[in-house]
Amino acid sequence: MSQQGYVAAPPYSQSQPGIGGFSAGFGPPNSSLHYGHYGDPNSSYSAPPPSPGTTPSSRMSSGPPTSFQGLQLPPPTQQQITLPPGSQVPPPANNMNGLCAQPSLPPMARQDGIPGPVPPTSNLQQLSGQPPGPGYHPQPANYGPQMAGSQLSYPGAFPGGPAQLAGPQQKKLDPDSIPSPIQVIENDKASRGGQIYATNTRGQVPPLVTTDCVIQDQGHASPRYIRCTTYCFPSSSDMAKQARIPLAAVIQPFATVPPNEAPLYVVNHGETGPIRCNRCKAYMCPFMQFIEGGRRYQCGFCNCINDVPPFFFQHLDHIGRRVDHYERPELSLGSYEYVATLDYCRNNKPPKPPAYIFMIDVSYRNINSGLVKLICDELKTLLDKLPREEQEESSAIQVGFVTYNKVLHFFNVKSSLAQPQMMVVSDVGEVFVPLLDGFLVNFQESRSVVINLLDQIPEMFADTNESETVFAPVIQAGMEALKAAECAGKLFIFHSSLPTAEAPGKLRNRDDKKLLNTDKEKTLFQPQVNSYEALARDCVANGCCVNLFLFPNQYVDVASMGLITMYTGGTLYKYNNFQLDADSTQFLSDLRKDIEKKTGFDAIMRVRTSTGFRATDFFGAIYMNNTTDVEMAAVDCDKAVTVEFKHDDKLNEDSGALIQCAVLYTSISGQRRLRIHNIGLNCSSQLADVYKTCETDALINFFAKSAFKAVLSQPLKTVREILVNQTAHMLACYRKNCASPSAVSQLILPDAMKVLPVYMNCLLKSCVLVGRPEIPTDERAYHRQLVMSMGVADTQLFFYPQLLPIHGLDLKSDAVPAAVRCSEERLSEGGAFLLANGLSMFLWLGVSAPPELIQGLFNVPSFTHISTEATSLPDLDNPFSKKLKSIVEHIQSQKPYTMKLIIVKQREQPEMLFRQFLVEDKSIYGGASYVDFLCCVHKEICQLLS
């Protein structure tokens, strides 16, 4: 059993200056935080004895010294790494403010296979005024308020050394000695990148989400569709409570599959429909066991014995497997589709193809900014690109058009008309659809009338001075139109202001900075009127998905307006202070991507499990009417649902833990289908097995979504405390039960979780969890909503951005340069760096970046000539410019949102914005640096263990 971990040692005497930065972000700086008791009193650490191989004698073995990161080495012996001495830190004053009064963090080492003495001194990161990296001069951070660094010292002694003594002076903790996310990502790429990953083994841990490989479905769903927080579940609920590792799956049922991987097979059993277990209704899959010569099968989920329908009968071979095993996708693959029968359709009638309705706010501002004309011009070409099935000539999707301000205008674009006709609905209190025939049309048939309309709209409202808008009645009208046409579909709404006109869903500006850091802060994330929730419910019931494109120049109450988008599986886009020349590229790219997305409509998802555990909680852009059915008016390739599981009995180690996700949906051509994903996980009564197969990226996805759901009902301070508490608990449990014996003062991290603290700290610093007056409420509500539907790859990049040095690009190779850690120390004055997190992209330029680099990228002679107004790189015919553009396009192609490029020059004002993304550093809004947070977590662990 390989048990790697990090170890860090020695006496604790002092805490660090400057950790007060953390408290500023996490509750008032002068409140001493009490974490209370951890969970229930019964979850004490009376754990099973250490597993064989963790006896003290095993520490005597010797082996070659290893570098820090991720080598798979045998048995659990320990290694201490003593770090080079750093600068001295004066002993801190003794007061007790701030989060996590701080023991100094000892040197870190891997619990890896090399003995080593415990170094006598403890290392410490100096926080105030970190020494700059090479060639990067320290500069006063003249941005916003400076954080008061409250001086901290650890109260009361605990094993490991006396507290509150001015002990020996301590050395600086070297950031290179603590686990690096970049190193973990690069190691996984080196060992598993470019290879074929076959899903033929239950409970195997897939390559990281950041590693490119080819996935071959051989009986379990591809990790593109399902990733789990651990691939080995604890066998009992007591074990699960002890470890506190969330048991969850992140399911992205329509994930995009690259062209070199097989698309899903479609199984069609004609009128009999899919074969299902009589008792639990699970669908036929590789987990069904055929018996009695193939005449019956035993369900892998509930163990019920079922008869095999005569048409499906097949003989078994010498190992009890059906002879047609490899010819049937539902017996040999983890993921496949079934054609559904009428029993699975609304009102037992075959569905119609979906419709897209474009609803444009034609108030004064949108006409004036040129936005309405931009949308109309783009739609003329975009409507030719509506999604269609591979074998179809043209798309089956119908289209309709509405414009609105205080009233709604419907357009008849029937193909037989010479001119489009407009009908006005002025009673916004009781919206009705004024026409059925001619509102929803096939674009190819009505092309000339539609193009005519799109030409006319900007002129029709050119002289408007109406600045007020309605919003809820627009959605109501779109939904009623789909309902009348008896089809599912999407509304594309282009809207720019707070809907203040007298109508249902009218909103007022309720943005109030006084609520920050109070118990009422949660109301800012809740809708201000109840009618939006009721409308969302109606939309879901009618298969109406709402995509919202917002163009605000002030507060628009995203928490209220975005609610229906969230509940209906739609996507929210926001372009602050939209300007035609600067922002139209980003907006049009988003619109194109969205319209062309492969989507399932009017969908319902069910997650079934084998006996002993069940799905209890669901997080995502979903609506739930009951505890089991996840309803989505639409679900596209980027939407993921995170599902948490709990034990209801003991799990059997032999049969494992099986999960089947079934999504019933209408395809873009109007066919009712079932998409099935199956995955099998292992079970163990050894905690070490659970820790060994954890996936940190999936854990962070789960923690982010559960925390972002909790902000609706709990104070932010409580939510943050729960996250820190949970991190410490998971690591303390590993330390107590799985690590080989060592001094309490050592910090030991399981190999699969060694970057959990850095990612958790990034989550704690996200604008959703940090209430600061400088951060707009709408921005926080927007980020909260986006994260709720993200898959693992998207949350990974969002919380820990990619930072690429581009000054040393290898122009001969196709490879993207290796990323560096997100810290100011990694920047250099003579360099240029590209940073991306999936929503924003920055090109940072050092003051002494070489002139040839600047000339190659911007076609200007020097740093001072670079304009930071540009939002894209100029098209230049040189290898450097082409290479950088291809890197930008590559990063962009993998993410759902188009990132607008912001050019940042060192020591100029926009650098402040860029710095918030250097997530390993202390945040200007008061979040701790990575080193501080590690110290904080270590202290919590020590408290738990003492």
Buried (B, 14 or more C-beta within 10 A) or exposed (E): BBBBBBBBBBBBBBBBBBBBBBBBBBBEBEEBBEBEEBBEEEBEEEBEEBBEBBEEEBBEEEBEEBEBBBBEBBBBBBBBBBBEEBEEBEBBEBBEBBBBBBBBBBBBBBBBBBBBEBBEBBBBBBBEEBEBBEEBEEEEBEBEEEBBBBBBBBEEEBEBBEBBEEBEBBBBBBBEBBBBBBBBBBBBBEEBBEEEBBBEEBBBBBBBBBBEBEBEBBBBBBBBBBBBBBBBBBBBBEBBBBBBBBBBBBBBBBBBBEEEEEEBBBBEBEEEBBBBBEEBEBBBBBBBBBEEEBEEBBBBBBBEBBEBEEEBEBEBEEEEBBEBBEEBBBBBBBBBBBBBBEEBBBEEEEBBBBBBBBBBBBBBBBBEBBBBBBBBBBBEEBBEEBBBEEEEEEBBBBBBBBBBBBBBBBBBBBBEBEEBBBEEBEEBEEBEBBBEEBBBBBBBBBBEBBBBBBBBBBEBBEEBEBBBBBBBBBBBBBBBBBBBBEBBBBBBBBBBBBBBBEBBBBBEEBBEEEBBBBEEBBBBBBBBBEBBBEBBBBBBBBBBBBBBBBBBBEBBBBBBBBBBBBBBBBBBBBBBEBBEEBBBBBBBBBBBBBBEBEBBBBBBBBBBBBBBBBBBBBBBBBBBEEEEBBBBBBBBBBBBBBBBBEBEEBBEBEBBBBBBBBBBBBBBBBBBBBBBBBBBBBBBBBBBBBBBBBBBBBBBBBBBBBBBBBBEEBBBBBBBBBBBBBBBBBBBBBBBBBBBEBBBBBBBBBBBBBBBBBBBBBBBBBBBBBBBEEBBBBBBBBBBBBBBBBBBBBBBBBBBBBBBBBBEBEEEEEEBBEBBBBBBBBBBBBBBBBBBBBBBBBBBBBBEBBEEBBBBBBBBEEBEEBEBEBBEBEEBEEEBBBBBBEBBEEBBEEBBBBBBBBBBBBEBEBBBBBBBBBBBBBBBBBBBBBBBBBBBBBBBBBBBBE
